[in-house]
Amino acid sequence: MRNPRKIIAVTQRGFTLVELITIIIILGIISVVALPRFTSKSSFDSRAFSDEVKSTLRLAQKLAVAQHRNSCVNVTAANVAIKVSSAEPGACDTALPSLSGSGNYLINAPGSSVLTFSAATITFDLKGSPGATAITLKVDTEPTITVEAETGYVH
Protein backbone atom coordinates (compact mmCIF):
# COMPACT_ATOMS: atom_id res chain seq x y z
CA MET A 1 0.00 0.00 0.00
CA ARG A 2 1.19 3.45 -0.91
CA ASN A 3 1.54 6.29 1.42
CA PRO A 4 -1.22 8.84 0.61
CA ARG A 5 0.99 11.75 1.60
CA LYS A 6 3.45 11.09 -1.20
CA ILE A 7 0.90 11.29 -4.05
CA ILE A 8 1.26 14.61 -5.77
CA ALA A 9 -1.63 15.79 -7.88
CA VAL A 10 -0.50 17.05 -11.26
CA THR A 11 -2.78 19.73 -12.72
CA GLN A 12 -2.17 21.66 -15.87
CA ARG A 13 -2.87 25.35 -15.98
CA GLY A 14 -2.65 27.81 -18.86
CA PHE A 15 -3.15 27.57 -22.58
CA THR A 16 -1.56 25.36 -25.17
CA LEU A 17 0.47 26.88 -27.98
CA VAL A 18 -2.27 26.10 -30.52
CA GLU A 19 -4.87 27.95 -28.44
CA LEU A 20 -2.63 31.00 -28.09
CA ILE A 21 -1.90 31.16 -31.82
CA THR A 22 -5.62 30.79 -32.62
CA ILE A 23 -6.52 33.69 -30.31
CA ILE A 24 -3.79 35.89 -31.83
CA ILE A 25 -5.06 35.17 -35.35
CA ILE A 26 -8.67 35.96 -34.37
CA LEU A 27 -7.63 39.24 -32.71
CA GLY A 28 -5.61 40.17 -35.82
CA ILE A 29 -8.60 39.58 -38.10
CA ILE A 30 -10.91 41.63 -35.86
CA SER A 31 -8.44 44.50 -35.66
CA VAL A 32 -7.99 44.61 -39.45
CA VAL A 33 -11.73 44.57 -40.15
CA ALA A 34 -13.30 46.50 -37.27
CA LEU A 35 -10.70 49.02 -36.15
CA PRO A 36 -10.79 51.27 -39.27
CA ARG A 37 -14.56 51.63 -38.87
CA PHE A 38 -14.13 53.10 -35.40
CA THR A 39 -11.08 55.26 -36.07
CA SER A 40 -12.25 56.75 -39.37
CA LYS A 41 -14.57 59.50 -38.21
CA SER A 42 -14.77 61.18 -41.62
CA SER A 43 -16.98 58.46 -43.13
CA PHE A 44 -19.44 58.77 -40.26
CA ASP A 45 -19.43 62.57 -40.59
CA SER A 46 -19.95 62.35 -44.36
CA ARG A 47 -22.90 60.00 -43.92
CA ALA A 48 -24.44 62.23 -41.25
CA PHE A 49 -24.01 65.32 -43.43
CA SER A 50 -25.54 63.50 -46.40
CA ASP A 51 -28.56 62.57 -44.28
CA GLU A 52 -28.87 66.19 -43.05
CA VAL A 53 -28.81 67.48 -46.64
CA LYS A 54 -31.61 65.06 -47.59
CA SER A 55 -33.64 66.14 -44.58
CA THR A 56 -33.09 69.80 -45.42
CA LEU A 57 -34.32 69.27 -48.98
CA ARG A 58 -37.41 67.45 -47.74
CA LEU A 59 -38.08 70.21 -45.19
CA ALA A 60 -37.85 72.90 -47.87
CA GLN A 61 -40.24 70.97 -50.11
CA LYS A 62 -42.76 70.50 -47.29
CA LEU A 63 -42.53 74.19 -46.35
CA ALA A 64 -43.33 75.17 -49.93
CA VAL A 65 -46.41 72.95 -50.02
CA ALA A 66 -47.64 73.77 -46.50
CA GLN A 67 -47.15 77.55 -46.67
CA HIS A 68 -48.14 77.98 -50.35
CA ARG A 69 -44.98 79.91 -51.16
CA ASN A 70 -41.67 79.21 -52.79
CA SER A 71 -38.83 77.87 -50.70
CA CYS A 72 -35.23 77.79 -51.83
CA VAL A 73 -32.29 75.68 -50.74
CA ASN A 74 -29.01 77.52 -51.27
CA VAL A 75 -26.15 75.04 -51.71
CA THR A 76 -22.42 75.68 -51.48
CA ALA A 77 -19.54 73.22 -51.15
CA ALA A 78 -19.47 73.82 -47.37
CA ASN A 79 -23.08 74.39 -46.29
CA VAL A 80 -26.80 74.27 -47.05
CA ALA A 81 -29.35 76.96 -46.09
CA ILE A 82 -33.10 77.45 -46.58
CA LYS A 83 -34.85 80.68 -47.63
CA VAL A 84 -38.56 81.26 -48.17
CA SER A 85 -40.47 83.89 -50.08
CA SER A 86 -42.27 86.54 -48.06
CA ALA A 87 -45.07 86.86 -50.64
CA GLU A 88 -47.09 83.92 -51.97
CA PRO A 89 -45.50 83.33 -55.37
CA GLY A 90 -42.27 85.25 -55.24
CA ALA A 91 -38.52 85.17 -54.92
CA CYS A 92 -36.94 83.63 -51.85
CA ASP A 93 -35.95 86.64 -49.78
CA THR A 94 -36.33 85.60 -46.13
CA ALA A 95 -33.94 83.24 -44.37
CA LEU A 96 -35.66 80.47 -42.48
CA PRO A 97 -34.99 80.77 -38.74
CA SER A 98 -33.15 77.93 -37.05
CA LEU A 99 -35.28 75.31 -35.36
CA SER A 100 -33.47 76.05 -32.09
CA GLY A 101 -34.43 79.74 -32.40
CA SER A 102 -30.89 81.12 -32.69
CA GLY A 103 -29.83 82.39 -36.10
CA ASN A 104 -30.84 81.08 -39.51
CA TYR A 105 -31.34 77.50 -40.66
CA LEU A 106 -27.87 76.50 -41.86
CA ILE A 107 -26.14 73.12 -42.04
CA ASN A 108 -22.35 73.16 -42.29
CA ALA A 109 -20.25 70.38 -43.78
CA PRO A 110 -18.11 68.72 -41.11
CA GLY A 111 -14.32 68.68 -41.40
CA SER A 112 -13.14 67.78 -44.86
CA SER A 113 -16.54 66.80 -46.30
CA VAL A 114 -17.31 68.46 -49.64
CA LEU A 115 -20.71 68.80 -51.26
CA THR A 116 -20.88 68.72 -55.06
CA PHE A 117 -24.09 69.74 -56.79
CA SER A 118 -25.73 70.35 -60.15
CA ALA A 119 -27.62 73.49 -59.04
CA ALA A 120 -26.55 76.16 -56.55
CA THR A 121 -30.15 77.04 -55.69
CA ILE A 122 -33.02 74.58 -55.63
CA THR A 123 -36.41 76.32 -55.69
CA PHE A 124 -39.51 74.36 -54.71
CA ASP A 125 -42.78 75.83 -56.02
CA LEU A 126 -46.23 75.67 -54.40
CA LYS A 127 -46.66 72.03 -55.50
CA GLY A 128 -43.25 70.96 -54.14
CA SER A 129 -41.72 70.60 -57.60
CA PRO A 130 -38.15 71.84 -58.16
CA GLY A 131 -38.60 72.48 -61.89
CA ALA A 132 -38.07 70.75 -65.20
CA THR A 133 -34.76 68.95 -64.58
CA ALA A 134 -33.63 66.54 -61.88
CA ILE A 135 -31.06 67.88 -59.46
CA THR A 136 -28.20 65.84 -58.01
CA LEU A 137 -26.03 66.41 -54.95
CA LYS A 138 -23.17 64.29 -53.64
CA VAL A 139 -21.28 64.30 -50.34
CA ASP A 140 -17.79 62.79 -50.67
CA THR A 141 -18.15 59.06 -51.40
CA GLU A 142 -21.74 58.75 -50.18
CA PRO A 143 -24.51 57.75 -52.62
CA THR A 144 -25.84 60.55 -54.84
CA ILE A 145 -28.83 62.52 -53.57
CA THR A 146 -31.38 63.09 -56.34
CA VAL A 147 -34.34 65.48 -56.41
CA GLU A 148 -36.80 64.29 -59.06
CA ALA A 149 -37.92 66.93 -61.57
CA GLU A 150 -41.70 66.71 -61.54
CA THR A 151 -42.48 65.33 -58.10
CA GLY A 152 -39.64 66.77 -56.03
CA TYR A 153 -39.08 63.36 -54.46
CA VAL A 154 -35.74 63.31 -52.62
CA HIS A 155 -33.80 60.05 -52.56
Secondary structure, 3 states (H helix, E strand, C coil): CCCHHHCCCCCCCCCCHHHHHHHHHHHHHHHHHHHHHHHCHHHHHHHHHHHHHHHHHHHHHHHHHHHCCCEEEEECCCEEEEEEECCCCCCEEEECECCCCCCECEEECCCCCCEEECCCEEEECCCCCCCCCCEEEEECCCCCEEECCCCCCEC
